[in-house]
């Protein structure tokens, strides 16, 4: 919220990404940025070029966007990333909105869905 209040909509994704990292550091959150997506498939480790924007507190996947709207496909991608990363909760935050609340999309995985592969 602080980042959106200070910058407003209309900047590039990387500007919001960098400012969000500064904000999380100031608030002393434990987080990692740009974590490579790795997962197991049929007993083999798969390493991808996909980078996860932020993992906060070891349990929250936070994806940063700055675009006109969030498509259903992007929400489905967030769900897939949660399953593969074995994280339970994900936020897709679109900073390119007048009111940030309208730009936040949350998905929480049920334990049953998480264990399926």
Secondary structure, 3 states (H helix, E strand, C coil): CHHHHHHCCCCCHHHHHHHHHHHHHHCCCCEEEEEEEEEEECCEEEEEEEEEEEEECCCEEEEEECCCCCCHHHHHHHHHHHHHHCCCEEEEEECCCCCHHHHEEEEECCHHHHHCC
